[in-house]
Amino acid sequence: MSKPTSNQAYFIALASAIFLSTTAIFIRYLTVQYGLPALVLAFWRDFFVVLTLFPILLFKQKKLLLLNRKQAPYLLAYGLVLAVFNAFWTISVSLNGASVATVLSYSSAAFTALLGHLLLKEELGWVKIVAIVCSLAGCVLVSGAYAGDAWQTNLVGIVSGVLAGLSYAAYSLMGRHAAQHGMDPWTTIFYTFAFAGLCLLAINLIPASMIPGIAQEPADLLWLGTDWKGWLPLFLLAAGPTVMGFGLYNISLQALPASVANLIATSEPVFTSLFAYLVFGELLGKIELAGGMLILAGVVLLRLVPNAGKSKTLESSAQE
């Protein structure tokens, strides 16, 4: 698979955000309509991603299924991080609603930029700093975290949303590291979701656990029973927006610093809010809309300012 150019990677990351923006809609529907426990949903989502990708890779690019033994421990850790993100993300959607949960998860933009600077030596100039400030300010406005009573009435929801952002930042950095070391993005997606699914299955089978959103007994893993109207959107969630969203995001990491790809992805809440309004009637107020505009402003700034999306690593490689 050929590596995309920087310009192509910007639009690939944006396309990823559009695909991923629909995941919260599916999750919200399944948790509200069927009361599906959050971590049971997260397990089946990962399972169906693997089920979708396996025949495609087997018949189209069989070599991508070959796992390098040296890469296996890294992909296992990568899958564990994905499982943590999926867990917090699904819990956040069930507690906060689609729009607010999506915005909260993009507190990851600041985490990714700061950790990318410290760990991957990605440049942290004034453009990124302004974009981070816009992103964080937008998250605060949309989530209502500026109001003190929000922390009392929905503490678990806000904390799970922020932890989803932190774990997504870790996912982004590990994806960037995998791309820098020549791992194919589709191989990475397949094995990280496989390992994440196994991890979530183990968590759901822990007896008498106090973890919110898990199966209370093994039979709860088949919560939807024979209701195909519940299984169908669960499968579509995995086969459509999850496969394409995460796949395109990992492809964009081949050419973009993790911090830039993540900041572009913060446009996702805007699309999610639109879909949430059309499907559930979730309507953002003036303050929430102002927050969404701040997030978009950061993304646009990144795109318009020359060299804002280049990392020192990429620049040095070009000079060589």
C-alpha positions as CSV (number, residue, x, y, z in Angstrom):
1,M,0.0,0.0,0.0
2,S,1.5,3.3,-1.1
3,K,2.0,6.0,1.5
4,P,-0.3,9.0,1.1
5,T,1.1,12.5,0.6
6,S,0.6,15.1,3.3
7,N,-2.3,16.8,1.5
8,Q,-4.0,13.4,0.9
9,A,-3.5,12.5,4.5
10,Y,-5.4,15.6,5.7
11,F,-8.5,14.6,3.7
12,I,-8.1,11.0,4.7
13,A,-8.1,12.0,8.3
14,L,-11.2,14.2,7.7
15,A,-13.0,11.3,6.0
16,S,-12.1,9.2,9.0
17,A,-13.8,11.8,11.3
18,I,-16.9,11.7,9.2
19,F,-17.1,7.9,9.3
20,L,-16.4,7.8,13.1
21,S,-18.9,10.5,13.8
22,T,-21.7,7.9,13.2
23,T,-20.4,5.4,15.7
24,A,-21.9,7.4,18.7
25,I,-25.3,7.3,16.9
26,F,-25.3,3.5,16.7
27,I,-24.0,3.1,20.3
28,R,-26.7,5.6,21.6
29,Y,-29.4,3.7,19.7
30,L,-28.3,0.3,21.0
31,T,-27.9,1.4,24.6
32,V,-31.2,3.3,24.7
33,Q,-33.4,1.1,22.6
34,Y,-32.1,-2.3,23.9
35,G,-30.4,-1.4,27.2
36,L,-27.3,-3.2,25.9
37,P,-24.6,-3.1,28.5
38,A,-21.7,-0.8,27.4
39,L,-18.9,-3.3,27.6
40,V,-21.0,-6.1,26.0
41,L,-21.6,-3.8,23.1
42,A,-17.9,-2.9,23.0
43,F,-16.9,-6.6,22.8
44,W,-19.3,-7.4,20.0
45,R,-18.2,-4.3,18.1
46,D,-14.6,-5.5,18.1
47,F,-15.6,-9.1,17.3
48,F,-17.6,-8.0,14.2
49,V,-14.7,-5.8,13.1
50,V,-12.4,-8.9,13.0
51,L,-15.2,-10.9,11.4
52,T,-15.5,-8.3,8.6
53,L,-11.8,-7.8,8.0
54,F,-10.8,-11.5,8.0
55,P,-12.4,-12.7,4.8
56,I,-11.5,-9.4,3.0
57,L,-7.8,-9.7,3.9
58,L,-7.8,-13.5,3.3
59,F,-9.0,-13.2,-0.3
60,K,-7.6,-9.8,-1.2
61,Q,-4.3,-9.3,0.7
62,K,-3.5,-12.6,2.5
63,K,0.0,-11.5,3.4
64,L,-1.5,-8.8,5.6
65,L,-2.7,-11.5,8.0
66,L,0.8,-12.7,8.6
67,L,1.9,-11.6,12.1
68,N,5.5,-10.9,12.8
69,R,6.5,-12.4,16.1
70,K,8.5,-9.4,17.0
71,Q,5.5,-7.2,16.5
72,A,3.1,-9.4,18.4
73,P,3.8,-8.0,21.9
74,Y,3.5,-4.4,20.6
75,L,0.2,-5.2,18.9
76,L,-1.0,-6.9,22.0
77,A,-0.3,-3.8,24.1
78,Y,-1.9,-1.7,21.3
79,G,-5.0,-3.9,21.5
80,L,-5.2,-3.4,25.3
81,V,-5.1,0.4,24.8
82,L,-7.9,0.1,22.2
83,A,-10.0,-2.0,24.6
84,V,-9.6,0.6,27.3
85,F,-10.6,3.4,24.9
86,N,-13.6,1.4,23.6
87,A,-14.7,0.7,27.2
88,F,-14.6,4.3,28.4
89,W,-16.0,5.6,25.1
90,T,-19.0,3.3,25.1
91,I,-19.7,4.1,28.8
92,S,-19.4,7.8,28.0
93,V,-21.9,7.6,25.1
94,S,-24.4,5.8,27.3
95,L,-24.2,8.4,30.1
96,N,-23.6,11.6,28.2
97,G,-25.4,11.2,24.9
98,A,-23.8,11.0,21.5
99,S,-22.9,14.7,21.0
100,V,-21.4,15.4,24.4
101,A,-19.5,12.1,24.6
102,T,-17.9,12.7,21.2
103,V,-16.8,16.1,22.1
104,L,-15.4,15.0,25.5
105,S,-13.4,12.2,23.8
106,Y,-11.5,14.9,21.9
107,S,-9.8,16.2,24.9
108,S,-7.4,13.7,23.4
109,A,-6.1,16.4,21.1
110,A,-4.2,18.1,23.8
111,F,-3.0,14.9,25.3
112,T,-1.7,13.7,21.9
113,A,0.1,16.9,21.1
114,L,1.9,17.1,24.4
115,L,2.8,13.4,24.6
116,G,3.7,13.4,20.9
117,H,6.1,16.2,21.6
118,L,7.7,14.4,24.6
119,L,7.8,10.8,23.2
120,L,7.9,11.1,19.4
121,K,9.7,14.5,19.2
122,E,6.8,16.0,17.2
123,E,7.1,19.8,16.8
124,L,4.9,21.8,19.2
125,G,4.7,25.3,17.6
126,W,2.3,28.2,18.2
127,V,-0.2,26.9,15.6
128,K,-0.7,23.6,17.5
129,I,-0.8,25.3,20.8
130,V,-3.6,27.6,19.6
131,A,-5.4,24.6,18.1
132,I,-5.1,22.7,21.4
133,V,-6.5,25.7,23.3
134,C,-9.5,26.0,20.9
135,S,-10.1,22.2,21.1
136,L,-10.0,22.1,24.9
137,A,-12.2,25.3,25.2
138,G,-14.7,23.8,22.8
139,C,-14.8,20.5,24.8
140,V,-15.5,22.5,28.0
141,L,-18.3,24.5,26.5
142,V,-20.0,21.5,24.8
143,S,-19.8,19.2,27.8
144,G,-21.1,21.8,30.2
145,A,-18.0,21.1,32.4
146,Y,-17.8,24.9,33.1
147,A,-20.8,24.5,35.4
148,G,-20.0,23.2,38.8
149,D,-23.2,21.2,39.3
150,A,-22.3,19.1,36.2
151,W,-19.4,17.5,38.1
152,Q,-21.9,16.6,40.9
153,T,-24.7,15.3,38.8
154,N,-22.7,13.5,36.1
155,L,-19.2,13.0,37.5
156,V,-18.9,9.4,36.1
157,G,-20.0,10.6,32.7
158,I,-17.5,13.4,32.5
159,V,-14.6,11.3,34.0
160,S,-15.3,8.5,31.5
161,G,-15.4,11.0,28.7
162,V,-12.0,12.5,29.6
163,L,-10.5,9.0,30.2
164,A,-11.7,8.1,26.7
165,G,-9.8,11.1,25.4
166,L,-6.6,10.1,27.2
167,S,-6.8,6.5,26.0
168,Y,-7.5,7.7,22.5
169,A,-4.4,9.9,22.7
170,A,-2.4,6.8,23.6
171,Y,-4.0,4.9,20.7
172,S,-3.0,7.7,18.3
173,L,0.6,7.7,19.4
174,M,0.9,3.9,19.2
175,G,-0.6,4.1,15.7
176,R,1.9,6.7,14.7
177,H,4.8,4.6,16.1
178,A,3.5,1.5,14.2
179,A,3.3,3.5,11.0
180,Q,6.9,4.8,11.5
181,H,8.1,1.2,11.9
182,G,6.5,0.0,8.6
183,M,3.5,-1.8,10.0
184,D,0.6,-2.0,7.5
185,P,-2.4,0.0,8.8
186,W,-4.9,-2.9,8.0
187,T,-2.7,-5.5,9.7
188,T,-2.6,-3.2,12.7
189,I,-6.3,-2.7,12.7
190,F,-7.0,-6.4,12.4
191,Y,-4.8,-7.5,15.3
192,T,-5.5,-4.6,17.6
193,F,-9.2,-5.2,17.4
194,A,-8.7,-9.0,17.8
195,F,-6.6,-8.5,20.9
196,A,-9.0,-5.8,22.2
197,G,-12.0,-8.1,21.7
198,L,-10.3,-10.9,23.7
199,C,-9.5,-8.4,26.5
200,L,-13.1,-7.2,26.6
201,L,-14.5,-10.7,26.5
202,A,-12.3,-11.6,29.6
203,I,-13.5,-8.4,31.4
204,N,-17.2,-9.3,30.7
205,L,-16.6,-12.8,32.2
206,I,-15.2,-11.6,35.5
207,P,-17.6,-12.9,38.1
208,A,-19.2,-10.4,40.6
209,S,-17.3,-7.5,39.1
210,M,-18.2,-3.9,40.1
211,I,-17.1,-2.6,36.7
212,P,-20.0,-0.6,35.2
213,G,-21.5,-1.8,31.9
214,I,-20.2,-5.4,31.9
215,A,-22.2,-8.6,31.6
216,Q,-23.5,-9.6,35.0
217,E,-23.6,-13.2,33.9
218,P,-22.2,-15.0,30.8
219,A,-25.7,-15.2,29.3
220,D,-25.7,-11.4,29.1
221,L,-23.2,-11.7,26.3
222,L,-26.2,-12.8,24.2
223,W,-28.3,-9.8,25.4
224,L,-29.9,-9.3,22.0
225,G,-31.0,-12.9,21.8
226,T,-32.6,-13.7,18.4
227,D,-33.6,-10.1,17.7
228,W,-32.0,-9.4,14.3
229,K,-33.2,-5.8,14.5
230,G,-30.7,-5.4,17.3
231,W,-27.9,-7.5,15.8
232,L,-28.0,-5.7,12.4
233,P,-27.1,-2.2,13.7
234,L,-24.5,-3.7,15.9
235,F,-22.9,-5.5,12.9
236,L,-23.2,-2.3,10.8
237,L,-21.5,-0.3,13.5
238,A,-18.5,-2.5,13.2
239,A,-18.5,-3.3,9.5
240,G,-19.1,0.3,8.4
241,P,-18.0,3.3,10.5
242,T,-15.6,1.4,12.7
243,V,-13.6,-0.4,10.0
244,M,-13.5,2.6,7.7
245,G,-13.0,5.2,10.4
246,F,-10.2,3.5,12.2
247,G,-8.7,2.2,9.0
248,L,-8.5,5.6,7.4
249,Y,-7.3,7.2,10.6
250,N,-4.3,4.7,10.7
251,I,-3.6,5.3,7.0
252,S,-3.4,9.1,7.7
253,L,-0.9,8.4,10.5
254,Q,1.6,7.2,7.8
255,A,2.0,10.8,6.6
256,L,0.8,13.0,9.5
257,P,2.1,13.5,13.1
258,A,-0.2,11.9,15.6
259,S,-1.0,15.3,17.1
260,V,-2.1,16.7,13.7
261,A,-4.2,13.7,12.8
262,N,-5.9,13.8,16.2
263,L,-6.6,17.5,15.9
264,I,-8.2,17.0,12.5
265,A,-10.3,14.3,14.0
266,T,-11.7,16.8,16.5
267,S,-14.1,17.9,13.7
268,E,-16.0,14.6,14.4
269,P,-18.2,16.2,17.1
270,V,-19.6,18.6,14.6
271,F,-20.8,15.8,12.3
272,T,-22.0,13.7,15.3
273,S,-24.1,16.6,16.6
274,L,-25.7,16.9,13.1
275,F,-26.5,13.2,13.0
276,A,-27.6,13.2,16.7
277,Y,-30.1,16.0,15.9
278,L,-31.4,14.2,12.8
279,V,-31.8,10.8,14.6
280,F,-32.5,11.6,18.2
281,G,-33.4,15.3,18.2
282,E,-30.4,16.1,20.4
283,L,-30.0,19.8,20.0
284,L,-27.0,21.8,21.1
285,G,-27.6,25.2,22.5
286,K,-25.7,28.5,21.8
287,I,-22.9,27.7,24.2
288,E,-22.5,24.2,22.8
289,L,-22.5,25.5,19.2
290,A,-19.8,28.1,20.1
291,G,-17.7,25.2,21.5
292,G,-18.2,23.3,18.2
293,M,-17.1,26.4,16.2
294,L,-13.9,26.7,18.4
295,I,-13.0,23.0,17.7
296,L,-13.5,23.6,13.9
297,A,-11.5,26.8,14.1
298,G,-8.5,24.8,15.4
299,V,-8.8,22.3,12.6
300,V,-9.0,25.0,9.9
301,L,-6.0,26.9,11.4
302,L,-3.9,23.7,11.2
303,R,-4.8,23.3,7.5
304,L,-4.3,27.0,6.5
305,V,-1.0,27.8,8.2
306,P,1.9,26.5,6.1
307,N,4.0,23.7,7.7
308,A,1.7,23.4,10.7
309,G,1.3,19.8,10.1
310,K,4.9,18.8,9.7
311,S,6.9,17.1,12.4
312,K,10.6,17.3,12.9
313,T,10.9,13.6,12.0
314,L,9.2,14.2,8.6
315,E,11.3,17.2,7.9
316,S,14.6,15.5,8.6
317,S,13.5,12.6,6.5
318,A,12.8,14.9,3.6
319,Q,16.2,16.6,3.9
320,E,17.9,13.2,3.9
